[in-house]
Amino acid sequence: MKSELDNLMQSKNLDAIMVLGNAENNPPMYYLTGGGHVSDALLIKKRGADAVLYCNAMERDEAAKSGLKIIPTRLGAMDELFKNAKGIFADQKIGAGRVGVYGTFDVGVIIRLMDTLKNALPDVEFVGEMKDNSIFMVAMETKEESEVARIRKMGKATTEVVGKVAAFLTSHKVDENETLIKEDGAPLTIGDVKNKISLWLAERGAADVEGCIFSIGRDAGIPHSIGNPADVLRLGKTIVFDIFPAESGGGYFYDFTRTWSLGYAAPEAQKLYDEVQSVYEKIIENIDLNADFRVYQKMTCDEFGKRGHKTPMNTEGVLTDGYVHSLGHGLGLNVHERPGSRHTASDDNRLKSGVVFTIEPGLYYPEKGMGFRIEDSYWMRPDGKAELLAEYPYDFVLPMKNWKPAN
Amino acid sequence: MKSELDNLMQSKNLDAIMVLGNAENNPPMYYLTGGGHVSDALLIKKRGADAVLYCNAMERDEAAKSGLKIIPTRLGAMDELFKNAKGIFADQKIGAGRVGVYGTFDVGVIIRLMDTLKNALPDVEFVGEMKDNSIFMVAMETKEESEVARIRKMGKATTEVVGKVAAFLTSHKVDENETLIKEDGAPLTIGDVKNKISLWLAERGAADVEGCIFSIGRDAGIPHSIGNPADVLRLGKTIVFDIFPAESGGGYFYDFTRTWSLGYAAPEAQKLYDEVQSVYEKIIENIDLNADFRVYQKMTCDEFGKRGHKTPMNTEGVLTDGYVHSLGHGLGLNVHERPGSRHTASDDNRLKSGVVFTIEPGLYYPEKGMGFRIEDSYWMRPDGKAELLAEYPYDFVLPMKNWKPAN
């Protein structure tokens, strides 16, 4: 939680931190400013002190909404930092020590800035932390209830949109090639479906800022293939629908996946889906407060392994079929954050009180033209119960309203 | 244009370039891959050779859509780069020389990566360029016709949405306090209007990825105040509506502003609006192929200065009223790119054949509760004509359908 930042700075021996960039879609800046339209800003916080925010004078009112002390600059904070780093650091009474640097920014500018700062402030050591375990990621890992409420609200928006997509798909006519057909007689495409998804999200104050995965057949067999917009929708093919929208304006994410087969399912697909669902259920039954997240990744690999699938634990090198990824991840202002579940993660990735995390086992067989994943997001409550943040049915076959299988 | 990259690398004495990050919302990566759902990737291009793209194996099909040579990695390209920079550079036959580094990425990771690369490859010099004049910004400055077509399409979507917003606003009822009232009797708020904007953009394959400005009264007097969602809409107040959406998925932007006063305008507001419009028209009449963009900023400052307003050329320090910004900027995969028009810009910021740029004079008087800006985007065609990419009327007062001023 945000209140931990000073202690985390202490533990990493940081005397101050700087955060660079926009407030939107830049989690450390959003976390400390609360978002808003502030671009290329500079936030400086000494350990134990309040943060101050340097901004472009044109954005001073947006910056002021953060509640922080604002210092407007004529040409923007970054311009000022390049020209007058010594003055800024003198004003903030930072003459020496270790300063952590955070945010998302242009790579070339950062390389130049580090040279500029080292020359201007030879007694200050500027420190980069790896993102996954930075003080921000550790602070963000445990959520306040107000943050959980925002994620839950995104979960409601997400599952409403998923329900609308399911109703939309199953209301279509089907031609003799088992292709879904629109009212104008043209086949329904993935592009059509994605346009609807964006629209229905926007109606709910959400945006698919990092895209969404809606892929069919062989593409569904590759976990991060987002789906080809021109592909048509056909019965009896697996569809992986992984949707991870954020609050409009760059806030909190939700993350959710269902796998569908329209009209009917091939027996092999049904069998594989059932395996994924039974592994999902086994994991959920076993989730415990403060457990090491990696334990569940191992459990998932064991379960899939004993059913004859490749997993990251029984196979070396690049994995392209079987269970090819890790079980889940934390979720918040970043779509992927702590805790992580890779079997190579450190042992502090635990399901502590306050974490919000996904559980998402899957199986992938691109050469068979099929893939499967089930994903929900959970909050580990202070009472030790893992609460599902948005409910949605687990049906694999979605019956078509205007089509029935031949007997 | 993209075809200039090798020459630009030569002119900056770069033997190779690396681009880091996602394809979406990361212009250098989008420019070379064509977008798609590729995250935390690594692109390497030697001068005179084709680019290769290291990606996460889960994203190999998305990466392949770029048409580049793809190298899938088990845990992602960045992981591979940290662990095996020497191997990657040996495979690409880069043993020494200067390598430019580009993209948008996590700041802490970049600081660490630069240390790692310097240690692993002591004979390679890794170079950061300032973003505004990097080889990418110079290449992107002049557009191919296919790029202009995409920007024009965003212009059409943008002006359609602006027209819908105008019709939406003017269709509302007005109460005795001159506040716009919804059907349910509650006042119409800026938040309501912004929700409609997001929705209408999504319907057109566009997204306000960097937000949009819809601000009224005093907020309109501060160029980058985006507007307070809870503020109600009232007659006779200036509304600055600056909308800069991009193609969904992180592609090309459009940029557009109108200033409105609903129902009627205060005489002082009308006078200031007319000044902005006449300066806008004077600039457009004078635009010439290959002219120095700064000339028009000076012309704008002269015009506003002789009407008694403060400008960046007649005032030192932080400017908060008058004409407080520069005249325009290039536009493409970045909402702000070359050419620039600040009077402190370098003399190679010219209106060359192929540039797409905004013209956006404005006046700001926050203490009077008013602000004004008119902005359109133009393409400098090869035949030397500056083509307006999307037409929209310049009316200041928007008559309300259900309200008339008392006589």
Interface residues (C-beta under 8 A of the other chain):
Chain A: L20 G21 N22 E24 N25 G36 H37 S39 N56 A57 M58 E59 R60 D61 E62 P72 T73 R74 G100 V101 Y102 G103 T104 F105 D106 V107 G108 V109 I110 I111 R112 M114 D115 F126 V127 G128 E129 M130 K131 S134 N195 S198 L199 L201 A202 E203 G205 A207 V209 E210 G211 I213 D219 I222 P223 H224 S225 I226 S248 G249 G317 V318 L319 T320 V324 H325
Chain B: L20 G21 N22 E24 N25 G36 H37 S39 N56 A57 M58 E59 R60 D61 E62 P72 T73 R74 G100 V101 Y102 G103 T104 F105 D106 V107 G108 V109 I110 I111 R112 M114 D115 F126 V127 G128 E129 M130 K131 S134 N195 S198 L199 L201 A202 E203 G205 A207 V209 E210 G211 I213 D219 I222 P223 H224 S225 I226 S248 G249 G317 V318 L319 T320 V324 H325
